[in-house]
Amino acid sequence: MASPEPRAAITIDLALLREACWDEFSVRIAYRDANERMTEREILPLGLSYSPRTLMLVAWCLLREAHRTFEVPRIVAIERGGHSFRPRRVRLLRDYVALRTAEWKAKAPTA
């Protein structure tokens, strides 16, 4: 069995990100995308997920007004934002799951 690829280091305050998910408050992030472009945005962090190669953040982006996923190691700065999103988290998570489920079904081969 091959050794797993090394994972990128996480340099932000992960405790703050977990607290924001748990306590339902926004965070402002500086994010470096796969093309090395930097963006700054305020997001509503919905939850963390592990992929085989990185830690992922599912969020509602206030700038794009849409669900987004972010690779946590690409977040270069984080600070507490100014918005609470309680009690919207459950609805936002259900909407995200419905969106992804529809995408997966659309891509599934037909018999």
Biopython code that builds the backbone (N, CA, C, O; Angstrom):
import numpy as np
from Bio.PDB.StructureBuilder import StructureBuilder

atoms = [
    (1, "MET", "N", (0.847, -1.178, 0.000)),
    (1, "MET", "CA", (0.000, 0.000, 0.000)),
    (1, "MET", "C", (0.894, 1.243, 0.000)),
    (1, "MET", "O", (1.866, 1.326, 0.751)),
    (2, "ALA", "N", (0.551, 2.189, -0.843)),
    (2, "ALA", "CA", (1.340, 3.412, -0.971)),
    (2, "ALA", "C", (1.110, 4.333, 0.223)),
    (2, "ALA", "O", (0.033, 4.352, 0.819)),
    (3, "SER", "N", (2.128, 5.078, 0.548)),
    (3, "SER", "CA", (2.011, 6.048, 1.631)),
    (3, "SER", "C", (1.136, 7.209, 1.176)),
    (3, "SER", "O", (1.190, 7.606, 0.012)),
    (4, "PRO", "N", (0.327, 7.759, 2.087)),
    (4, "PRO", "CA", (-0.497, 8.907, 1.689)),
    (4, "PRO", "C", (0.372, 10.122, 1.408)),
    (4, "PRO", "O", (1.470, 10.261, 1.948)),
    (5, "GLU", "N", (-0.144, 11.000, 0.549)),
    (5, "GLU", "CA", (0.563, 12.247, 0.256)),
    (5, "GLU", "C", (0.615, 13.091, 1.516)),
    (5, "GLU", "O", (-0.320, 13.071, 2.316)),
    (6, "PRO", "N", (1.702, 13.834, 1.700)),
    (6, "PRO", "CA", (1.752, 14.728, 2.862)),
    (6, "PRO", "C", (0.672, 15.801, 2.744)),
    (6, "PRO", "O", (0.373, 16.286, 1.653)),
    (7, "ARG", "N", (0.112, 16.150, 3.858)),
    (7, "ARG", "CA", (-0.943, 17.163, 3.881)),
    (7, "ARG", "C", (-0.342, 18.544, 4.086)),
    (7, "ARG", "O", (0.665, 18.709, 4.775)),
    (8, "ALA", "N", (-0.986, 19.532, 3.469)),
    (8, "ALA", "CA", (-0.533, 20.917, 3.626)),
    (8, "ALA", "C", (-0.750, 21.366, 5.068)),
    (8, "ALA", "O", (-1.724, 20.974, 5.711)),
    (9, "ALA", "N", (0.149, 22.175, 5.558)),
    (9, "ALA", "CA", (0.064, 22.670, 6.931)),
    (9, "ALA", "C", (-1.062, 23.686, 7.069)),
    (9, "ALA", "O", (-1.306, 24.494, 6.173)),
    (10, "ILE", "N", (-1.731, 23.629, 8.193)),
    (10, "ILE", "CA", (-2.768, 24.607, 8.525)),
    (10, "ILE", "C", (-2.113, 25.662, 9.406)),
    (10, "ILE", "O", (-1.542, 25.343, 10.448)),
    (11, "THR", "N", (-2.200, 26.928, 8.980)),
    (11, "THR", "CA", (-1.501, 27.994, 9.688)),
    (11, "THR", "C", (-2.436, 28.942, 10.431)),
    (11, "THR", "O", (-1.969, 29.823, 11.154)),
    (12, "ILE", "N", (-3.747, 28.777, 10.267)),
    (12, "ILE", "CA", (-4.688, 29.688, 10.925)),
    (12, "ILE", "C", (-5.075, 29.141, 12.298)),
    (12, "ILE", "O", (-4.725, 28.016, 12.653)),
    (13, "ASP", "N", (-5.795, 29.948, 13.054)),
    (13, "ASP", "CA", (-6.312, 29.550, 14.358)),
    (13, "ASP", "C", (-7.517, 28.643, 14.138)),
    (13, "ASP", "O", (-8.644, 29.114, 13.984)),
    (14, "LEU", "N", (-7.268, 27.344, 14.126)),
    (14, "LEU", "CA", (-8.325, 26.374, 13.879)),
    (14, "LEU", "C", (-9.371, 26.381, 14.994)),
    (14, "LEU", "O", (-10.537, 26.070, 14.751)),
    (15, "ALA", "N", (-8.964, 26.731, 16.202)),
    (15, "ALA", "CA", (-9.911, 26.819, 17.319)),
    (15, "ALA", "C", (-10.961, 27.902, 17.041)),
    (15, "ALA", "O", (-12.137, 27.712, 17.350)),
    (16, "LEU", "N", (-10.549, 29.029, 16.466)),
    (16, "LEU", "CA", (-11.488, 30.092, 16.124)),
    (16, "LEU", "C", (-12.472, 29.607, 15.060)),
    (16, "LEU", "O", (-13.666, 29.892, 15.147)),
    (17, "LEU", "N", (-11.984, 28.884, 14.068)),
    (17, "LEU", "CA", (-12.855, 28.369, 13.014)),
    (17, "LEU", "C", (-13.860, 27.363, 13.578)),
    (17, "LEU", "O", (-15.041, 27.408, 13.234)),
    (18, "ARG", "N", (-13.402, 26.472, 14.428)),
    (18, "ARG", "CA", (-14.323, 25.511, 15.065)),
    (18, "ARG", "C", (-15.359, 26.233, 15.923)),
    (18, "ARG", "O", (-16.540, 25.884, 15.900)),
    (19, "GLU", "N", (-14.921, 27.232, 16.675)),
    (19, "GLU", "CA", (-15.841, 27.998, 17.516)),
    (19, "GLU", "C", (-16.886, 28.714, 16.650)),
    (19, "GLU", "O", (-18.063, 28.758, 17.005)),
    (20, "ALA", "N", (-16.453, 29.271, 15.519)),
    (20, "ALA", "CA", (-17.389, 29.969, 14.625)),
    (20, "ALA", "C", (-18.437, 29.004, 14.072)),
    (20, "ALA", "O", (-19.612, 29.358, 13.971)),
    (21, "CYS", "N", (-18.022, 27.793, 13.716)),
    (21, "CYS", "CA", (-18.983, 26.777, 13.250)),
    (21, "CYS", "C", (-19.966, 26.435, 14.370)),
    (21, "CYS", "O", (-21.178, 26.402, 14.157)),
    (22, "TRP", "N", (-19.437, 26.188, 15.541)),
    (22, "TRP", "CA", (-20.245, 25.758, 16.680)),
    (22, "TRP", "C", (-21.187, 26.856, 17.163)),
    (22, "TRP", "O", (-22.366, 26.604, 17.409)),
    (23, "ASP", "N", (-20.666, 28.068, 17.298)),
    (23, "ASP", "CA", (-21.444, 29.172, 17.866)),
    (23, "ASP", "C", (-22.145, 30.027, 16.813)),
    (23, "ASP", "O", (-22.825, 30.998, 17.145)),
    (24, "GLU", "N", (-21.977, 29.663, 15.546)),
    (24, "GLU", "CA", (-22.714, 30.273, 14.431)),
    (24, "GLU", "C", (-22.460, 31.771, 14.297)),
    (24, "GLU", "O", (-23.393, 32.573, 14.291)),
    (25, "PHE", "N", (-21.173, 32.137, 14.188)),
    (25, "PHE", "CA", (-20.832, 33.521, 13.872)),
    (25, "PHE", "C", (-19.922, 33.538, 12.644)),
    (25, "PHE", "O", (-19.183, 32.589, 12.382)),
    (26, "SER", "N", (-19.997, 34.642, 11.902)),
    (26, "SER", "CA", (-19.221, 34.768, 10.673)),
    (26, "SER", "C", (-17.742, 34.964, 10.982)),
    (26, "SER", "O", (-17.353, 35.351, 12.084)),
    (27, "VAL", "N", (-16.939, 34.683, 9.968)),
    (27, "VAL", "CA", (-15.509, 34.976, 10.029)),
    (27, "VAL", "C", (-15.108, 35.667, 8.731)),
    (27, "VAL", "O", (-15.694, 35.430, 7.674)),
    (28, "ARG", "N", (-14.113, 36.512, 8.834)),
    (28, "ARG", "CA", (-13.508, 37.131, 7.658)),
    (28, "ARG", "C", (-12.216, 36.368, 7.376)),
    (28, "ARG", "O", (-11.400, 36.136, 8.268)),
    (29, "ILE", "N", (-12.055, 35.989, 6.117)),
    (29, "ILE", "CA", (-10.867, 35.220, 5.755)),
    (29, "ILE", "C", (-10.135, 35.881, 4.589)),
    (29, "ILE", "O", (-10.730, 36.581, 3.770)),
    (30, "ALA", "N", (-8.842, 35.640, 4.541)),
    (30, "ALA", "CA", (-8.027, 35.889, 3.358)),
    (30, "ALA", "C", (-7.719, 34.503, 2.821)),
    (30, "ALA", "O", (-7.243, 33.635, 3.553)),
    (31, "TYR", "N", (-7.994, 34.299, 1.540)),
    (31, "TYR", "CA", (-7.924, 32.959, 0.944)),
    (31, "TYR", "C", (-7.104, 32.998, -0.334)),
    (31, "TYR", "O", (-7.268, 33.884, -1.172)),
    (32, "ARG", "N", (-6.223, 32.022, -0.465)),
    (32, "ARG", "CA", (-5.398, 31.863, -1.663)),
    (32, "ARG", "C", (-5.955, 30.686, -2.459)),
    (32, "ARG", "O", (-5.912, 29.548, -1.992)),
    (33, "ASP", "N", (-6.480, 30.949, -3.663)),
    (33, "ASP", "CA", (-7.089, 29.870, -4.437)),
    (33, "ASP", "C", (-6.027, 29.034, -5.148)),
    (33, "ASP", "O", (-4.831, 29.294, -5.016)),
    (34, "ALA", "N", (-6.466, 28.040, -5.894)),
    (34, "ALA", "CA", (-5.551, 27.117, -6.571)),
    (34, "ALA", "C", (-4.677, 27.816, -7.604)),
    (34, "ALA", "O", (-3.616, 27.306, -7.964)),
    (35, "ASN", "N", (-5.113, 28.985, -8.087)),
    (35, "ASN", "CA", (-4.324, 29.770, -9.050)),
    (35, "ASN", "C", (-3.489, 30.850, -8.367)),
    (35, "ASN", "O", (-2.967, 31.752, -9.022)),
    (36, "GLU", "N", (-3.370, 30.746, -7.042)),
    (36, "GLU", "CA", (-2.576, 31.673, -6.232)),
    (36, "GLU", "C", (-3.170, 33.077, -6.137)),
    (36, "GLU", "O", (-2.477, 34.003, -5.718)),
    (37, "ARG", "N", (-4.433, 33.255, -6.515)),
    (37, "ARG", "CA", (-5.090, 34.560, -6.369)),
    (37, "ARG", "C", (-5.578, 34.698, -4.932)),
    (37, "ARG", "O", (-6.099, 33.752, -4.341)),
    (38, "MET", "N", (-5.400, 35.889, -4.388)),
    (38, "MET", "CA", (-5.856, 36.172, -3.026)),
    (38, "MET", "C", (-7.213, 36.858, -3.073)),
    (38, "MET", "O", (-7.438, 37.762, -3.878)),
    (39, "THR", "N", (-8.110, 36.420, -2.204)),
    (39, "THR", "CA", (-9.397, 37.080, -2.045)),
    (39, "THR", "C", (-9.657, 37.250, -0.559)),
    (39, "THR", "O", (-9.143, 36.502, 0.272)),
    (40, "GLU", "N", (-10.456, 38.236, -0.251)),
    (40, "GLU", "CA", (-10.902, 38.434, 1.125)),
    (40, "GLU", "C", (-12.416, 38.418, 1.098)),
    (40, "GLU", "O", (-13.044, 39.011, 0.221)),
    (41, "ARG", "N", (-12.988, 37.736, 2.064)),
    (41, "ARG", "CA", (-14.444, 37.646, 2.112)),
    (41, "ARG", "C", (-14.910, 37.309, 3.510)),
    (41, "ARG", "O", (-14.144, 36.815, 4.337)),
    (42, "GLU", "N", (-16.170, 37.580, 3.760)),
    (42, "GLU", "CA", (-16.788, 37.185, 5.025)),
    (42, "GLU", "C", (-17.689, 35.993, 4.719)),
    (42, "GLU", "O", (-18.452, 36.007, 3.753)),
    (43, "ILE", "N", (-17.588, 34.971, 5.548)),
    (43, "ILE", "CA", (-18.323, 33.733, 5.317)),
    (43, "ILE", "C", (-19.037, 33.287, 6.583)),
    (43, "ILE", "O", (-18.690, 33.683, 7.695)),
    (44, "LEU", "N", (-20.047, 32.449, 6.377)),
    (44, "LEU", "CA", (-20.734, 31.783, 7.474)),
    (44, "LEU", "C", (-20.246, 30.338, 7.464)),
    (44, "LEU", "O", (-20.678, 29.559, 6.614)),
    (45, "PRO", "N", (-19.365, 29.960, 8.376)),
    (45, "PRO", "CA", (-18.792, 28.613, 8.356)),
    (45, "PRO", "C", (-19.808, 27.586, 8.858)),
    (45, "PRO", "O", (-20.270, 27.662, 9.997)),
    (46, "LEU", "N", (-20.148, 26.629, 7.998)),
    (46, "LEU", "CA", (-21.176, 25.644, 8.332)),
    (46, "LEU", "C", (-20.611, 24.369, 8.928)),
    (46, "LEU", "O", (-21.239, 23.756, 9.791)),
    (47, "GLY", "N", (-19.432, 23.964, 8.478)),
    (47, "GLY", "CA", (-18.850, 22.750, 9.020)),
    (47, "GLY", "C", (-17.537, 22.402, 8.361)),
    (47, "GLY", "O", (-17.205, 22.897, 7.284)),
    (48, "LEU", "N", (-16.801, 21.544, 9.028)),
    (48, "LEU", "CA", (-15.511, 21.067, 8.533)),
    (48, "LEU", "C", (-15.659, 19.629, 8.070)),
    (48, "LEU", "O", (-16.434, 18.857, 8.632)),
    (49, "SER", "N", (-14.904, 19.282, 7.038)),
    (49, "SER", "CA", (-14.959, 17.941, 6.464)),
    (49, "SER", "C", (-13.555, 17.530, 6.051)),
    (49, "SER", "O", (-12.763, 18.358, 5.600)),
    (50, "TYR", "N", (-13.256, 16.268, 6.204)),
    (50, "TYR", "CA", (-11.949, 15.757, 5.809)),
    (50, "TYR", "C", (-12.062, 15.073, 4.458)),
    (50, "TYR", "O", (-12.921, 14.213, 4.265)),
    (51, "SER", "N", (-11.207, 15.446, 3.533)),
    (51, "SER", "CA", (-11.083, 14.732, 2.273)),
    (51, "SER", "C", (-9.828, 13.866, 2.395)),
    (51, "SER", "O", (-9.110, 13.974, 3.389)),
    (52, "PRO", "N", (-9.553, 13.022, 1.423)),
    (52, "PRO", "CA", (-8.337, 12.209, 1.535)),
    (52, "PRO", "C", (-7.045, 13.019, 1.627)),
    (52, "PRO", "O", (-6.040, 12.519, 2.132)),
    (53, "ARG", "N", (-7.059, 14.277, 1.139)),
    (53, "ARG", "CA", (-5.810, 15.028, 1.132)),
    (53, "ARG", "C", (-5.822, 16.330, 1.904)),
    (53, "ARG", "O", (-4.767, 16.939, 2.082)),
    (54, "THR", "N", (-6.994, 16.785, 2.376)),
    (54, "THR", "CA", (-7.000, 18.067, 3.078)),
    (54, "THR", "C", (-8.248, 18.225, 3.947)),
    (54, "THR", "O", (-9.208, 17.463, 3.837)),
    (55, "LEU", "N", (-8.204, 19.221, 4.798)),
    (55, "LEU", "CA", (-9.353, 19.615, 5.611)),
    (55, "LEU", "C", (-10.138, 20.658, 4.816)),
    (55, "LEU", "O", (-9.565, 21.635, 4.334)),
    (56, "MET", "N", (-11.443, 20.451, 4.682)),
    (56, "MET", "CA", (-12.297, 21.334, 3.896)),
    (56, "MET", "C", (-13.272, 22.063, 4.808)),
    (56, "MET", "O", (-13.676, 21.546, 5.850)),
    (57, "LEU", "N", (-13.641, 23.269, 4.402)),
    (57, "LEU", "CA", (-14.631, 24.065, 5.106)),
    (57, "LEU", "C", (-15.809, 24.298, 4.171)),
    (57, "LEU", "O", (-15.638, 24.796, 3.059)),
    (58, "VAL", "N", (-16.994, 23.938, 4.623)),
    (58, "VAL", "CA", (-18.228, 24.241, 3.895)),
    (58, "VAL", "C", (-18.765, 25.526, 4.507)),
    (58, "VAL", "O", (-18.870, 25.649, 5.727)),
    (59, "ALA", "N", (-19.109, 26.491, 3.638)),
    (59, "ALA", "CA", (-19.531, 27.794, 4.141)),
    (59, "ALA", "C", (-20.530, 28.442, 3.191)),
    (59, "ALA", "O", (-20.660, 28.053, 2.031)),
    (60, "TRP", "N", (-21.227, 29.435, 3.714)),
    (60, "TRP", "CA", (-22.040, 30.322, 2.907)),
    (60, "TRP", "C", (-21.220, 31.597, 2.737)),
    (60, "TRP", "O", (-20.840, 32.229, 3.723)),
    (61, "CYS", "N", (-20.950, 31.971, 1.503)),
    (61, "CYS", "CA", (-20.143, 33.153, 1.217)),
    (61, "CYS", "C", (-21.063, 34.363, 1.101)),
    (61, "CYS", "O", (-21.955, 34.391, 0.253)),
    (62, "LEU", "N", (-20.847, 35.356, 1.949)),
    (62, "LEU", "CA", (-21.675, 36.562, 1.907)),
    (62, "LEU", "C", (-21.391, 37.383, 0.655)),
    (62, "LEU", "O", (-22.287, 38.075, 0.171)),
    (63, "LEU", "N", (-20.186, 37.332, 0.118)),
    (63, "LEU", "CA", (-19.838, 38.057, -1.099)),
    (63, "LEU", "C", (-20.559, 37.464, -2.309)),
    (63, "LEU", "O", (-21.169, 38.197, -3.087)),
    (64, "ARG", "N", (-20.492, 36.154, -2.468)),
    (64, "ARG", "CA", (-21.082, 35.471, -3.622)),
    (64, "ARG", "C", (-22.552, 35.096, -3.416)),
    (64, "ARG", "O", (-23.262, 34.763, -4.365)),
    (65, "GLU", "N", (-22.990, 35.157, -2.158)),
    (65, "GLU", "CA", (-24.347, 34.727, -1.787)),
    (65, "GLU", "C", (-24.616, 33.312, -2.301)),
    (65, "GLU", "O", (-25.615, 33.042, -2.969)),
    (66, "ALA", "N", (-23.680, 32.421, -1.960)),
    (66, "ALA", "CA", (-23.764, 31.029, -2.409)),
    (66, "ALA", "C", (-22.907, 30.159, -1.501)),
    (66, "ALA", "O", (-22.023, 30.638, -0.792)),
    (67, "HIS", "N", (-23.202, 28.857, -1.549)),
    (67, "HIS", "CA", (-22.373, 27.903, -0.830)),
    (67, "HIS", "C", (-21.013, 27.828, -1.501)),
    (67, "HIS", "O", (-20.903, 27.886, -2.726)),
    (68, "ARG", "N", (-19.993, 27.699, -0.689)),
    (68, "ARG", "CA", (-18.631, 27.540, -1.188)),
    (68, "ARG", "C", (-17.904, 26.552, -0.282)),
    (68, "ARG", "O", (-18.232, 26.399, 0.895)),
    (69, "THR", "N", (-16.915, 25.892, -0.860)),
    (69, "THR", "CA", (-16.021, 25.067, -0.056)),
    (69, "THR", "C", (-14.617, 25.663, -0.169)),
    (69, "THR", "O", (-14.203, 26.139, -1.227)),
    (70, "PHE", "N", (-13.914, 25.622, 0.935)),
    (70, "PHE", "CA", (-12.572, 26.184, 0.999)),
    (70, "PHE", "C", (-11.633, 25.127, 1.567)),
    (70, "PHE", "O", (-11.978, 24.430, 2.521)),
    (71, "GLU", "N", (-10.451, 25.012, 0.980)),
    (71, "GLU", "CA", (-9.419, 24.167, 1.570)),
    (71, "GLU", "C", (-8.814, 24.956, 2.725)),
    (71, "GLU", "O", (-8.260, 26.036, 2.520)),
    (72, "VAL", "N", (-8.915, 24.428, 3.919)),
    (72, "VAL", "CA", (-8.470, 25.163, 5.107)),
    (72, "VAL", "C", (-6.993, 25.566, 5.022)),
    (72, "VAL", "O", (-6.663, 26.682, 5.425)),
    (73, "PRO", "N", (-6.088, 24.717, 4.519)),
    (73, "PRO", "CA", (-4.692, 25.175, 4.424)),
    (73, "PRO", "C", (-4.499, 26.386, 3.507)),
    (73, "PRO", "O", (-3.474, 27.061, 3.603)),
    (74, "ARG", "N", (-5.444, 26.674, 2.635)),
    (74, "ARG", "CA", (-5.346, 27.845, 1.744)),
    (74, "ARG", "C", (-5.848, 29.131, 2.409)),
    (74, "ARG", "O", (-5.686, 30.221, 1.860)),
    (75, "ILE", "N", (-6.455, 28.999, 3.586)),
    (75, "ILE", "CA", (-6.871, 30.185, 4.334)),
    (75, "ILE", "C", (-5.620, 30.732, 5.022)),
    (75, "ILE", "O", (-5.012, 30.057, 5.853)),
    (76, "VAL", "N", (-5.246, 31.961, 4.666)),
    (76, "VAL", "CA", (-3.995, 32.511, 5.186)),
    (76, "VAL", "C", (-4.210, 33.437, 6.377)),
    (76, "VAL", "O", (-3.265, 33.734, 7.108)),
    (77, "ALA", "N", (-5.440, 33.896, 6.579)),
    (77, "ALA", "CA", (-5.756, 34.739, 7.733)),
    (77, "ALA", "C", (-7.235, 34.570, 8.060)),
    (77, "ALA", "O", (-8.064, 34.350, 7.177)),
    (78, "ILE", "N", (-7.544, 34.678, 9.345)),
    (78, "ILE", "CA", (-8.933, 34.543, 9.791)),
    (78, "ILE", "C", (-9.147, 35.450, 10.998)),
    (78, "ILE", "O", (-8.278, 35.588, 11.859)),
    (79, "GLU", "N", (-10.323, 36.062, 11.038)),
    (79, "GLU", "CA", (-10.705, 36.840, 12.213)),
    (79, "GLU", "C", (-12.212, 36.749, 12.373)),
    (79, "GLU", "O", (-12.941, 36.455, 11.426)),
    (80, "ARG", "N", (-12.656, 37.005, 13.579)),
    (80, "ARG", "CA", (-14.085, 36.959, 13.865)),
    (80, "ARG", "C", (-14.809, 38.032, 13.053)),
    (80, "ARG", "O", (-14.352, 39.172, 12.963)),
    (81, "GLY", "N", (-15.941, 37.652, 12.467)),
    (81, "GLY", "CA", (-16.748, 38.581, 11.684)),
    (81, "GLY", "C", (-17.801, 39.252, 12.542)),
    (81, "GLY", "O", (-17.810, 39.112, 13.765)),
    (82, "GLY", "N", (-18.678, 39.975, 11.891)),
    (82, "GLY", "CA", (-19.669, 40.755, 12.613)),
    (82, "GLY", "C", (-21.090, 40.234, 12.543)),
    (82, "GLY", "O", (-22.019, 40.935, 12.944)),
    (83, "HIS", "N", (-21.286, 39.014, 12.041)),
    (83, "HIS", "CA", (-22.642, 38.504, 11.863)),
    (83, "HIS", "C", (-22.863, 37.188, 12.598)),
    (83, "HIS", "O", (-22.013, 36.298, 12.574)),
    (84, "SER", "N", (-24.003, 37.080, 13.244)),
    (84, "SER", "CA", (-24.461, 35.798, 13.769)),
    (84, "SER", "C", (-25.392, 35.211, 12.718)),
    (84, "SER", "O", (-26.150, 35.943, 12.082)),
    (85, "PHE", "N", (-25.342, 33.903, 12.533)),
    (85, "PHE", "CA", (-26.278, 33.307, 11.595)),
    (85, "PHE", "C", (-27.166, 32.259, 12.264)),
    (85, "PHE", "O", (-27.713, 31.374, 11.605)),
    (86, "ARG", "N", (-27.293, 32.375, 13.558)),
    (86, "ARG", "CA", (-28.207, 31.536, 14.303)),
    (86, "ARG", "C", (-29.611, 32.039, 14.045)),
    (86, "ARG", "O", (-29.790, 33.252, 14.156)),
    (87, "PRO", "N", (-30.592, 31.293, 13.727)),
    (87, "PRO", "CA", (-30.666, 29.835, 13.598)),
    (87, "PRO", "C", (-30.617, 29.354, 12.149)),
    (87, "PRO", "O", (-31.206, 28.316, 11.848)),
    (88, "ARG", "N", (-29.948, 30.055, 11.245)),
    (88, "ARG", "CA", (-29.936, 29.707, 9.818)),
    (88, "ARG", "C", (-29.057, 28.513, 9.470)),
    (88, "ARG", "O", (-29.188, 27.968, 8.374)),
    (89, "ARG", "N", (-28.179, 28.092, 10.348)),
    (89, "ARG", "CA", (-27.191, 27.067, 10.015)),
    (89, "ARG", "C", (-27.826, 25.775, 9.513)),
    (89, "ARG", "O", (-27.380, 25.222, 8.507)),
    (90, "VAL", "N", (-28.848, 25.290, 10.189)),
    (90, "VAL", "CA", (-29.476, 24.021, 9.794)),
    (90, "VAL", "C", (-30.052, 24.133, 8.386)),
    (90, "VAL", "O", (-29.862, 23.238, 7.562)),
    (91, "ARG", "N", (-30.756, 25.229, 8.109)),
    (91, "ARG", "CA", (-31.341, 25.404, 6.771)),
    (91, "ARG", "C", (-30.247, 25.504, 5.709)),
    (91, "ARG", "O", (-30.372, 24.917, 4.634)),
    (92, "LEU", "N", (-29.180, 26.243, 6.003)),
    (92, "LEU", "CA", (-28.076, 26.367, 5.045)),
    (92, "LEU", "C", (-27.404, 25.015, 4.789)),
    (92, "LEU", "O", (-27.039, 24.711, 3.653)),
    (93, "LEU", "N", (-27.239, 24.207, 5.832)),
    (93, "LEU", "CA", (-26.655, 22.874, 5.653)),
    (93, "LEU", "C", (-27.582, 21.967, 4.845)),
    (93, "LEU", "O", (-27.118, 21.234, 3.971)),
    (94, "ARG", "N", (-28.875, 22.007, 5.123)),
    (94, "ARG", "CA", (-29.832, 21.187, 4.351)),
    (94, "ARG", "C", (-29.827, 21.599, 2.884)),
    (94, "ARG", "O", (-29.867, 20.744, 2.000)),
    (95, "ASP", "N", (-29.779, 22.900, 2.621)),
    (95, "ASP", "CA", (-29.730, 23.383, 1.242)),
    (95, "ASP", "C", (-28.460, 22.907, 0.541)),
    (95, "ASP", "O", (-28.499, 22.526, -0.629)),
    (96, "TYR", "N", (-27.333, 22.928, 1.259)),
    (96, "TYR", "CA", (-26.064, 22.478, 0.695)),
    (96, "TYR", "C", (-26.136, 20.989, 0.343)),
    (96, "TYR", "O", (-25.724, 20.588, -0.746)),
    (97, "VAL", "N", (-26.653, 20.181, 1.251)),
    (97, "VAL", "CA", (-26.769, 18.740, 1.000)),
    (97, "VAL", "C", (-27.688, 18.477, -0.192)),
    (97, "VAL", "O", (-27.377, 17.637, -1.036)),
    (98, "ALA", "N", (-28.810, 19.182, -0.269)),
    (98, "ALA", "CA", (-29.733, 19.011, -1.397)),
    (98, "ALA", "C", (-29.061, 19.394, -2.713)),
    (98, "ALA", "O", (-29.224, 18.704, -3.719)),
    (99, "LEU", "N", (-28.312, 20.483, -2.708)),
    (99, "LEU", "CA", (-27.600, 20.933, -3.903)),
    (99, "LEU", "C", (-26.597, 19.890, -4.366)),
    (99, "LEU", "O", (-26.570, 19.529, -5.542)),
    (100, "ARG", "N", (-25.780, 19.409, -3.455)),
    (100, "ARG", "CA", (-24.761, 18.408, -3.806)),
    (100, "ARG", "C", (-25.396, 17.086, -4.231)),
    (100, "ARG", "O", (-24.914, 16.446, -5.166)),
    (101, "THR", "N", (-26.450, 16.675, -3.569)),
    (101, "THR", "CA", (-27.138, 15.433, -3.937)),
    (101, "THR", "C", (-27.683, 15.530, -5.355)),
    (101, "THR", "O", (-27.556, 14.582, -6.130)),
    (102, "ALA", "N", (-28.284, 16.653, -5.702)),
    (102, "ALA", "CA", (-28.801, 16.853, -7.060)),
    (102, "ALA", "C", (-27.657, 16.809, -8.085)),
    (102, "ALA", "O", (-27.813, 16.237, -9.164)),
    (103, "GLU", "N", (-26.518, 17.410, -7.749)),
    (103, "GLU", "CA", (-25.364, 17.385, -8.644)),
    (103, "GLU", "C", (-24.865, 15.953, -8.861)),
    (103, "GLU", "O", (-24.564, 15.564, -9.990)),
    (104, "TRP", "N", (-24.778, 15.173, -7.781)),
    (104, "TRP", "CA", (-24.300, 13.789, -7.883)),
    (104, "TRP", "C", (-25.258, 12.946, -8.725)),
    (104, "TRP", "O", (-24.827, 12.140, -9.549)),
    (105, "LYS", "N", (-26.568, 13.140, -8.510)),
    (105, "LYS", "CA", (-27.561, 12.376, -9.276)),
    (105, "LYS", "C", (-27.503, 12.733, -10.754)),
    (105, "LYS", "O", (-27.662, 11.866, -11.614)),
    (106, "ALA", "N", (-27.274, 14.015, -11.050)),
    (106, "ALA", "CA", (-27.187, 14.440, -12.453)),
    (106, "ALA", "C", (-25.959, 13.832, -13.149)),
    (106, "ALA", "O", (-25.984, 13.600, -14.358)),
    (107, "LYS", "N", (-24.895, 13.577, -12.395)),
    (107, "LYS", "CA", (-23.669, 13.013, -12.966)),
    (107, "LYS", "C", (-23.683, 11.496, -13.019)),
    (107, "LYS", "O", (-22.863, 10.895, -13.712)),
    (108, "ALA", "N", (-24.608, 10.865, -12.293)),
    (108, "ALA", "CA", (-24.641, 9.404, -12.210)),
    (108, "ALA", "C", (-25.007, 8.808, -13.573)),
    (108, "ALA", "O", (-25.890, 9.311, -14.267)),
    (109, "PRO", "N", (-24.312, 7.727, -13.942)),
    (109, "PRO", "CA", (-24.655, 7.086, -15.211)),
    (109, "PRO", "C", (-26.062, 6.497, -15.144)),
    (109, "PRO", "O", (-26.488, 5.980, -14.111)),
    (110, "THR", "N", (-26.752, 6.585, -16.237)),
    (110, "THR", "CA", (-28.103, 6.017, -16.288)),
    (110, "THR", "C", (-28.029, 4.572, -16.757)),
    (110, "THR", "O", (-27.202, 4.211, -17.594)),
    (111, "ALA", "N", (-28.898, 3.770, -16.207)),
    (111, "ALA", "CA", (-28.870, 2.328, -16.535)),
    (111, "ALA", "C", (-29.634, 2.030, -17.802)),
    (111, "ALA", "O", (-29.711, 0.875, -18.219)),
]
sb = StructureBuilder()
sb.init_structure("model")
sb.init_model(0)
sb.init_chain("A")
sb.init_seg("    ")
for serial, (resi, resn, name, xyz) in enumerate(atoms, 1):
    if name == "N":
        sb.init_residue(resn, " ", resi, " ")
    sb.init_atom(name, np.array(xyz, "f"), 0.0, 1.0, " ", f" {name:<3s}", serial, name[0])
structure = sb.get_structure()
